[in-house]
């Protein structure tokens, strides 16, 4: 008897087939996504490869002073650069100043440009291998931070960039820092106060380590025209000898001499320039400048001196008690036989030829005063309506009697104010207004301006004396000698009354000095 086959359901085989199909579908989907993602990426742009050899050379003038730089770039390999998309940027920065950028297009070299630049080789504006690009700029210095960047504007990429440095042995010294100090013995930098002295410091380095330490000089331009040694370049030292603190630390010092010690600087030095010079042993020279700042001297307890600018309100010309006296016209005006005018008899005044009054005055302003014949001593009576001026006379010969050729009428014409003449000036000391210029002795004897109609008779009474200073003020901050040195001995301030240049323009001047009371017995 044959066995009967029995059938039954078995799902194990179905599961394996379905799993294989699912895995295959997932793989196909995953690879499809990856392929779509990869094919959607943009094709990379071809990069421009460039090899550049750079060089910067300082340009020196005839005196060894650096006057500019010359930058040369040599194409040593890579793609050629076409003129349209290629832009060259030259960025420079001097010290802490903001960076400056010069934007240049690629073209053949043009020497007529304000900053000559361009390709020096080849016949077109395409920069090929072996060709040089040059850039000359007289506003830059090799000590500046200079960087050149070449950009392909079409691809918006930087093709090449590099910093420019001069070759060793060609670089001049560098003034890293420079400053003035009112008190050299302290670590702090103190303000420079008028008439209190000051010190000058400069930190100098040399990239080539060949600085000539004996070549560091300072020229104080406020001394120009003074005729003294201080107007010459003054050597700064880095030897550790006072006032220099540390030897060979790179900080050069000027101070402790008559040019910068008290009573200098004057307040008028504010804004003046100090020129600084340094050279290396190859003769390469650097010049820079420092603008001085001078402030009023600070004092405590209400003391101190009169600030220089206040003299214009007080009056430039001043006379001190004891600097007025009387002599007689029968004697030379330089006689030692003199009398004080404060208490005096009429007989002393009127005797021996009559009175000759002497007033010794100094100019504390900043302009030389040229005095004319209207300058006078005005006597006002306290008991009657009487005002009697004694006008200035011209000193002629100190050895002869005053009324016999020792003095003369002061030059000028009373009816023609345009005919300005002078025989005396009140000079200035531009470095010390408190001290004032060399005093001038003014003589008064004439009853009328510009005449020799002396003497005047006095009687017993009390008189008040006011001094009238009349004339013209010269150019600001120029001594009489400086004026004569510039314009010659025939200088007349009225010729410069309307100068367009304010530094040479003159002006009319008048000042009244209330002086003393004189009792005549």
PyMOL commands that set and color helices and strands:
alter all, ss='L'
color gray80, all
select helices_A, chain A and resi 12-39+213-215+221-223+229-231+267-269+308-314+346-350+402-404+480-487+493-496
alter helices_A, ss='H'
color red, helices_A
select strands_A, chain A and resi 50-60+66-78+86-93+100-105+117-119+132-137+145-152+157-164+173-181+192-193+199-206+217-220+234-235+251-254+273-279+285-291+294-295+317-328+343-344+355-363+367-371+376-381+387-395+407-409+424-426+440-446+461-476+507-520
alter strands_A, ss='S'
color yellow, strands_A
deselect
rebuild
show_as cartoon
